[in-house]
Amino acid sequence: MAAPTTAYTGTAKALHWIIALFVLVMLIFGWTLGDLPEQERIDTLVIHSSLGVSVLVLMTARLLWRLTHPAPALPGDLPRWQVIISKAVHHSLYLFLFLQPLWGIGQSLFAGFPVSPFGLGPLQIEENETLFGIFHTAHAINAMILIGLLLLHIPAALYHHFIRRDAVLKRMLPFAKV
């Protein structure tokens, strides 16, 4: 029987931090889009949508990797309620990180202007204000949910590192030894 893992694999760490960076940039871009002049907004949407498609691909890779490479166990002395919340937040992050680019793609399909991720051609079927509105609202609500989940996830990691002084954060840091 193999010994339990104490840290995430290099691949899992790389996927985690790349996705985290992309999501942070997209949340900032998404938050400021409404304030930009039209051409700058469209140019920013190209970057935003390219990162969104990248997150969808990277999250697919991350899920497949995770299914074949289990996460290290949580500390054995962690209270049951914290284990439950940890698993709920992690599963929710996976779900909403998959949904966010799908809502964005749906929004783009029915927008009144073409959005071309990576400059490969527009993601557009035809303009439909009702469907655009549904996808736009879902995309905005999903972003708020993601922010809420991140406001649980990040402080929890810091709690483990600075208060509990366990290895939960270290096992995901790129160059930390556990």
N, C-alpha and C positions, 0 to 999 in steps of 0.2 A: 504494500500500500504506500502511495506517495505521501511525503510529508506535506502538511498544509502550507499554503503559500502565506508569506508574511508581507509581501508587497505586490503591487500591481506590476504587470510586465511593462517593458519599455514601450511596446506598441500601445497598450492601454493608456499609459501616461501621455504619450504623444497625441493620441486621439483626444483625450480629455482636454489637454491644454490648447490644442489647435482649435477645437470646437469652442472652448471657453473664450478664446480671443476673438474668433469670428462672431460669436453671439454678442459679446460686449460691443464690438464695432457696429454690428447691425442694430442693436438697441439704440446706440447713440445716433446713428444715421436715421433710423426710423423716427426717433423722437424729434429730430430737427427738420425733417423733410418738408413739413408744412410751411416753414418759415423761409424756404429758399425760393429764388426766382425760378420760373418755369424750366428754362434750359438747364440750370444747375440742378434742379430737382430731378430731371430726367437722367442727367449724367450720374447723379448720386444713386438713383434707382438701379442703374446698370451695375454699379459696385454692390449695392445692397442685395440685388437679386442674384448676382453671381456668388456672393458669399452664402446666400440662402440655399441655393442649389448645392453648393459645396457642403454645407452643414447636413443636408439630406443624405448625400453620398457618404460623408464621414460618419454620420449616425448609423447608417446601415452597416458600415464596416465595423463600427464600435459594437453594435448589437451582436453581429455575427462573431466577433472576437470574444465578446463577453460570454456568449453561449458555450464557447469551447474553452474558455479560460476563466474559471470562477474567481470571484473577488475574494480577497483575504477575509477571514472571519473578523467580526467586530470583537472588541475586548470582552472576555467572558464575564467580567464584573459590571458590564453596562446594564443599567436598569431596563427591564422589559419594555417600558413605554418609550425609551429612547431608541431601542432596536426597531420597534414598530414604526416610529416616526421616521427614522433613518431610511428604512426600506420603502416607506410610502413616498418620501421626498425623492429618493433615487428613481423609483419606478415612474413617478410623475414627471420628473425631469426628462426621462427617456421619451415618454408619451408626448409631452408638449413640445419637446425639441424636434420630434418627427412631424407633429401637426403644424408647427409654425411655418416651415417652408411650403407645406402642402396648401395651407390657407393663402400664402403669398403667391404661389403659382396660380391658384384659382382666381385670385384677385387680378393678376396680370392677364389671364386669359380673356377677361371681360372688360379690361380697362379701355378708356377712350384714346389711349396712346400706346404705342408698342414699347415693351420692355425687352431688352435683348441681353440675357445673361451671357457673359464672356464674349459678347459681340457676335454670337453664333446665329442670330436671327431672332425675330420677335416671338415672345410667348403671347400669342393673341389669337383667339378664335374670331370673335366679333364683339363689338361694344354692346354691353347689356348692363344698363345702370342698376337694375335690381340685383342681378347675380354679383356684379362688382360690389355693391353695397353689402351683401351678405358676407362675401369673402373678406372684404375690408374690415367689417365689424369683427368677424371671427379672428382675423389676424391681429387686430388691436387688443381684443380681450385676451387672446392667447399670450400676447407679449406681456400684458399685466400679470397674468398667472405665472409666466416664466420669471418675471422680476420678483414676485412674491416667493417663489420657490428658491431663487438665488439668495433672497434675504433670509431664508432658513438655512440653506446649504453652507454658505460662506461663514456665517458666524458659528455654525456647528463645528466646522473644521477648525476654526480658530479656538473654540472652546476646548476641543480635544487637545490641541497643541499647547495652549497657554494655561489652561486650568486643570484639566485631567492629566496633562503631560504624558499622554500615551502616543502611540505611533500611527494613529489613524490618518493624520495629515501627512506625516513623513512618507508613508507608503505610496502616496500619489505624487509627491514632489519629484521633479525630474532627476535630480542628482543626489537626493538624500539616501542614506543607507539605513535600513531598518534592522 
